[in-house]
Amino acid sequence: MNEIVKYRNELNKVALRNFKSKELDLFIAIISRMRDKEEEVTFSFDYLKNLI
């Protein structure tokens, strides 16, 4: 699945130095699913496992 994820430039100011590539991929996948949501977002463990 090839998707383009757009985010605000403020995210570039957050230091994510200790993240490995898979962790960054998961982080970006999660925030892309949360985009434009104003309420609390809950992910099941199985859903996160599938993202990985």
C-alpha positions as CSV (number, residue, x, y, z in Angstrom):
1,M,0.0,0.0,0.0
2,N,1.6,3.2,-1.2
3,E,0.1,6.3,0.4
4,I,1.3,9.8,0.6
5,V,1.1,11.2,4.1
6,K,0.9,14.9,4.6
7,Y,1.7,16.5,7.9
8,R,2.5,20.0,9.2
9,N,6.0,21.3,9.3
10,E,5.9,21.4,13.1
11,L,6.5,17.6,13.1
12,N,9.9,18.2,11.7
13,K,10.9,20.1,14.9
14,V,10.2,17.0,17.1
15,A,13.4,15.0,17.8
16,L,12.8,11.4,16.9
17,R,16.4,10.4,17.0
18,N,16.0,7.2,18.9
19,F,13.3,5.8,16.6
20,K,14.3,3.0,14.3
21,S,13.0,2.9,10.7
22,K,10.1,0.5,11.5
23,E,9.1,2.6,14.5
24,L,9.0,5.7,12.4
25,D,6.9,3.9,9.8
26,L,4.5,2.8,12.5
27,F,4.4,6.4,14.0
28,I,3.6,7.9,10.6
29,A,1.0,5.3,9.8
30,I,-0.7,6.0,13.1
31,I,-0.7,9.8,12.7
32,S,-1.9,9.5,9.2
33,R,-5.0,7.5,10.5
34,M,-5.6,10.2,13.1
35,R,-5.4,13.1,10.7
36,D,-8.4,15.5,11.0
37,K,-9.9,13.6,13.9
38,E,-11.1,15.7,16.7
39,E,-12.1,13.0,19.1
40,E,-10.0,10.3,20.8
41,V,-8.8,7.6,18.5
42,T,-8.4,4.0,19.7
43,F,-6.6,1.3,17.8
44,S,-6.8,-2.4,18.6
45,F,-3.7,-4.4,19.1
46,D,-4.5,-6.5,16.0
47,Y,-4.9,-3.4,13.9
48,L,-1.5,-2.1,15.0
49,K,0.0,-5.5,14.4
50,N,-1.3,-5.4,10.8
51,L,0.2,-2.0,10.3
52,I,3.6,-3.4,11.2
